[in-house]
Amino acid sequence: MRIGAFDVRYVSHVCFLFTSPGGNVVLTDPLFAEGFEWKGKVEKYLSPPEIAVGDITRCDAVFVSHIHGDHYDPDTIKTLVNNTAATVWAPPDVTEDLAGRGVTPERLVPLAEGASLSAGDVEATAYAGYDNSFDEEGRANKFSLLLQADGTRIFYSGDCHDPPPAMSGQEVDATFAWPHPDDGKLAGFCRAFKMPQYVLMHGDKFEPGDFFCNFDYAAEKRRVEAVLPNVEVVVPERVRSI
């Protein structure tokens, strides 16, 4: 999938490889584990990636939006750090957890609201706090990300349910977001931006599936198109090899 200057490859669930014109790669929320714990149960991953984490040989930054298990897979991140030159952009609770697992501090970038980041020719800005999600120390612990390269701007929402106030009215080439089940919330989210494309995510299959997942992408595409008739809604196609 091509969005402006970025080559975008969909791995699974909320994991995308964004490659810039200069060949720099930002990977979002990778999940290669067989499952994760959620509300006292193990969510078994029924539709895992069709590639192996070891197939990813170039990665300049890994963005982790928050610590929930379908977004934060520490073993996968450790493998990526060991196999590539990636640094990890993540909330402080995630970087602290990774440090405790042996990831060296120079590979970890704790995020704060408005943080400016770069990976080669990719410039990024992290947004947080507006979703009212904070850790026990009062630090923002759920982030979204604006990626920019060669004039292209892509907004990756992570798990945020509202648009960042700082992005209100701004133009982006595409928004990557989970389709809020409330049509009014969905419309409010998307109309905060000026955008031609909306890329669906967060719908992979899990069992028992006690969180927002397991949806029919085709049905969600039709629903979002009805709510946003002037926006192209994209169901991303998974990569089968790299």
Summary of the structure (lengths in Angstrom):
residues: 242
radius of gyration: 16.6
end to end distance: 13.5
largest distance: 48.1
contacts: 817
relative contact order: 0.17
helix: 20%
strand: 32%
